[in-house]
Amino acid sequence: MAEDFVGARVRSWRLKRGVSQRTLAGLAGISQGYVSQIEAGLKEIDKRSTLIRLADALQVSVADLTGQPYAPGDATHARALAFVPAIRAALISLVYLDLADAPARPMEELADHTRRLMAARQACDYAEAAGLIAPLLLDLGAAAYSPASTHRPDGLRLLTLATYHASFLLKYLGFVDLPLAAAERCSDAARELGAPEFIGLSDYARLHHLPPESRGVGRKLAAAATERLAHESSPEALQTYGMLHLTCAWTDALADRPGDAQTHLGEAAAVAARLGGDPADGGFAELQFGPTNIAQWRVSLELETGSPGRAVELARAVDPKQILSRSRRTQFHIEHGAALAATRRADGEALTQFITAERIAPQRVRLSPIVRDNVGVLLRRARANAGVDHLRELAARVGVA
């Protein structure tokens, strides 16, 4: 496992392609010294866009470099993965409408199971959430699409929510194509339903599950999705509209357009002010849109645009207790830790952030390529007096030692 890290995969693919570090650096638009440090595991890949450029230069996918999806690291992870074949089959059944004439369970029970799925996903209980998905999709598909169904609107609404949350669960389990397949089924249901906020929600899912290699398409789709909601005024539509502006900011950051990203952040902030602050209950579809969420996105964007020091500064101004979702709170600590590690002046603080994240949501942290890459780098940089025992323990748990 010690050699199973992103830099080692970069080196392996570079040698398979028969190119030098210097050539790879030129193709990826980074320095040869940086490539050398990445391959040696002494420097993390600082930005998502850098990882994408390395994958492009090596003619591989980002997943080829991250190694996802990971082999089961513990019984909980193995249990979650055991449900994936059934989820895949259910998604295919939705494509071809290979569904029963009616759901096997009453709609009240299906609504309750949809809420359970949403709660388990937000709590990062991936094994619990994964076990709910396949039978739920099949029953909701029957309610939504069967000609004899008397529950079509409710079926479509719940199916949109279920496929939305299923798509993000599959993403965090490390799959690439399945999240997009779930997002496409989300889009099908939302467009059949016709409600703008649900269509926007499905657009948000599709944008976040496009392959990293399709970033150019993502910018265009994000702009179009945002424009479709520009004149809607319901709270649900406004929350979705705000999240789409944040997504536009992210796609602009990946495209090295920081000015445009800041413009979208400003638009999102204006929407949050119009809504009156953070939602008390997670908001529409558990989007969590509000000022605290925007502050968290600002940290992500500063990190992606190559300003880890500024990201740390912004992170320290955020109160994690205000982040209601365990999933988003975990992500905040992960990105705070990544920003600290990128400064190369606060490895101990970075470790503290990663351990804090793990205490909140062990499944999420142990499956995070950001954590794996950073913890491996911290371990290889560690000195005898730098808390190396705790670092080795965490490295073992996330599978990099």
N, C-alpha and C positions, 0 to 999 in steps of 0.2 A: 504493500500500500504506500510505502514511503515515496516511491517513484511515480505514483499514480496522481499526478497533479497537472494543472493546465500547462505549465512551462515544459514539463516532460513530453506532453503530447505535441506541443508546438515543435519541439526539437525532433521528435519522431517523424512528424509529417514533413518537416523541412528536409530531413535526410531522405525520406522517400521521394520527395520531389527533386532532390539533387540540387538544391540551391544553398548558397552560403548565407550566413547571418547578415552579411552586408546587403546581399540582394533582397532578402526577405524584408529587411528594414526599409530599403528603398521602396519596395512595393507597398508596404503597409504605412509608409509615411511617418516612421519613427526612427530613432537612432539605433545604430548597431549595438551600442552599449546597453541600451534598454532591452533589446532582444536578448543579449547575453545574460542580463540579470533575470529576465523572465524565465529563460530556459534553465538557469541554475536554481530557480526557486527562491531567489533573494529579493525579488520585487514583484508585487502583485500587478495584475493588469488593471490599470487605474480607471479605465472607462469602458463602458459597454461598446462604444464606437471603436475603441482600439481592438477589442476582441473580434468585432465584426470585420475590421480591416485585415487583421491577421488571418482570419478564416478565408476571406476573399483572396488574399495573396497566396494562400496555400491550396486554394481550390477545394476546400472542405466546408462542412457546415459548422456552425458554432457548437452544436452538440458533439461533433467529433473532437472538439477541443475541451469542452467541459466534462465529457464522459457520461453525460446523462442519456437515459435514466440510469441511476445507480443501482447496483445489485443490493438486495436487502441487507441492511446493516444491523437490524434487530428484529425481534418478533413482531413488533407493531408495524414496522415498515413492510415486512413480508405479508402481514395480514391485509394491509391496504392494497398492495400489489395484486393479491389473490383475486380481488374483485374486478380488476381492470379488463380481463377478457370478456366478462359479462357486460361491462359498460360499453366496450367496443361493439359487441353484438347488438346491444340496444340502440346505439347510435345508427348502425346500419339499418336496423328495422325501421327507424324513423325516416331514413332516406327513402326507402322503398315502400313505406306504409304497410309493412308486414306486421300488422297489429290486430289485436282482438277486436270484436265488434263492440265491446264495452269494457270499461275498467273493471278489474276484479274486486276493487275495494270502493267504498263510498267516497264521495268527493271530500267530505269532512276529514276523513282519514288521510287522503292524499294531500290536502292542505296542511294538515298537521305534520306529515312526513316532509313536506317541502320546507316548512319552518325548521324542523329538526336538521335537515340538510344544511340550511343556511347557517344555523347556530353552530353546528359541528365544524363547518368550513371556517367560519370566523374564529372559532376556538382552536383551530389548527389540529383538530382531532381527525386526522385523515382516514384512519381505519374505520371509525364510526361513520363518517360522511360517505366514504366509498361504498360501504355496504348498503346504503340506502338508494344509491343512484339508479342501478339498472332496473329493478322492479318499478321504481317510481317513474322513470322515463317511459316504460312500456304502458303503464296504466294511464299516465297523463296523455301519451300519444293516442291511446284509444279514445279518451274523453275529448281530445282536441280534433281528431281527424276522422273518426268513424262516422259514416253517413247517418247512422241511427242514434248518434250521441245527442243527449238533451243537455249536455253540460259544456258545449263548445267554447263559449267565451271564458269560463273559469278554467277549462282545460288548457286553453292557449296561454292564458295569463300565468298559470302555475308552471306550465311547460317552459315558458320563457325564463322564469326565475330558476327553475331546476337546472336547465341546461347552462344558464349563465354561471351558477355556482359550481356545477360540474366541470365547466371549462377551466376555472381557476384551480380547482382541486387537481385536475390532471396536469396542469402546468407545474404546480408545486411538487408533484410527484416526479417531475423531470421529463415528461413526454413532450414531443414537439408537434406532431401532426394531430393527435387526439384532441388537444384543447381547441384547435381551430375547427375540427369537425363538430365538436360540441357547440362552439360559437356559431357555426353556420346553421345548426339546427335551432339555436336560439333565435337567429335572424329570421328563419322560416316562420317560426311560431309568432314572433313579434309582428312581422309584416302581415301575416294572416289576421292577427288580432286588430292591427291598425291603429293602436294607441301610440302617439308620438313618444311618450316617455319610455315605453317598452322598446320601440324601434331604436331609440337612442341608446338604451341599455345594451341592446344586442350589438349595435355599432361599436360601443366601448369594448365589449368582449372581443369582437373580431379584431379590432385594432391592437389589442394587447396580446393576441395569439398569432398574429402574422409571423412567419419566420423572420428572424433578424435580418436575413439577407434581402428581405422585401421592404427595407426601410423607406425607399423612394415612394412606393405605392402607399405606404402608411401615412405619409405626410398629406398626400392628395385625399385619401379616404377620410382622414381626421378632419381636414378642412371642410369637406362636403358634409360629414355627419354633424359637425358643429353648426353649420349654416342651416341645416334642416330644422334645428330647434331654436333658432335665433328669435322667433316671434311667438314662442309658446310661453305661457305665464303660470301654469300650475306649479305648485311646489315640487312635485315629482319631476316634471320636465326641467325646471330650473336646476335642480340638483344634478340631473344627468347632463345638462348643458354645461354646468360648471366643471364636471369631471371631464367632459370632452375638451374643454379649453385646456385643462391640465395635460391631457393627452397630446394635444397639439403642441404644447410647450415642450413635452418630452421628445416628440418627433423632430422638432426644430433643434433641440439640443443635440440629438444624434446626428443631425445634418450640419452641425457646426454653425448654427444660426442663433446665437445667444440673444441677439436683439429681439428677434421674433418670439423667442421663448418668453422673454420678459413681458412682451406685449400680451401674450396669452395668460400669463400669470396675473397681470393686472386685470384682465377681463374676468378671470375666475374670482379674484378678490371682490370685484364689483358685484358679481352674482351672489357671493356669500354675504355681503353686506345687505343686499336686497332681501335675502332670506332671513336675516336677523341673527346669524351666529351658528354655532354647531348644533346639529340635531340631537335631541335628547335620547333618541332610541335607535340610533344608527341610520335613520333616514330611509329613503326609498331604496329598496333592494339591498340594504346594508352598505350603501355607497360611502357613508360617513362624510359626505361633503360639507365643508365648513372651513372657518379660519384655521383651525388646528390642522386639518388635513392639508390645506394649502401650505402651511408652514413646513409640514413634513415633505411635501413635494419640492419646496425650495431647497431643502437640504439635498435631495436627490439630484436636482438639476445643477447645483453648484459642484457636486462631486463629478457629475458627468461632463461638465464643461471645463474640468481641470483646475478647480479651485477648492482643494480639500480643506485648506485653512479656513476659508469663508464658510464651507459646509459645517465645519466643527463649531464655528462661531454661531451660526444659525441654529444648529442642533442644541446648543447649550441654552438657547432662549426658549426651547420647547419644553413644556411640562408633559412628560410621557403619561402621567395619570389622566390627562385630558383626552388621550387617545383611547376610545372605548373598545375598539376591536382589538382582540388579542393578536390577530394576524398582522394588523397594521402597526401595533405597538412593537411587535417583534421586529418587523421590517425597519422601523425607526432605529432600534438599537443596533441592528445589523449595519445599517448605512452610517450611523454615527461611528461605529467601530471601524468600518472601512475607511471613513474620512480620517480618523485618528491615525490609522495604520499608514495611510498614504502620506501623511506629513513626515513620517519617519522620526518623529520626536516624542511620540506618546504611545509606544507599543503596550505598556502596562495598562494604560487607560483603554486602549482598543480591546485588549483581552477582557477587561471588566465588562465592556459593552457586549461582547459576544457571549460571555457567560450569563449576563443578565437576560439576553435574548433567549438563551437556551432554557433558562429557568421558566420563562413565560411559555414557550412553545418548543419543546425538544424536537418534535417531528419536523417542524418548519426549519429549524436551524440546521439539523443534521442532514437535510436534503438541499441546503442552499449552496450553490456553486460559489457565491461571493464569500460565504463563511469558509468553505473548504480552501479556497485559494488564499484568502488572507491569513487564516490560522496556520496553514502550511508555511507561508512566508514568515510569519512571526516566529514560528518554531525554529526555522533555519537561521533566523537573525538573532535568536535569543542568546543571552549571556548567562553565566552561572547565577548571577544575582538578580535576574530579571523576571522572577516568578515562573521559572521554566517548568516546575513540577505541575502547577495548575495548567500551564500551557500544554504540556504533554498529555495530561488527562483529557482536556478538551479536544486536542488533535486526535486522540484515539477514538473519542466518541463520534466525531464527525468523519472519521475514516481517512485521515491523512497522516497517520503515524503507526 
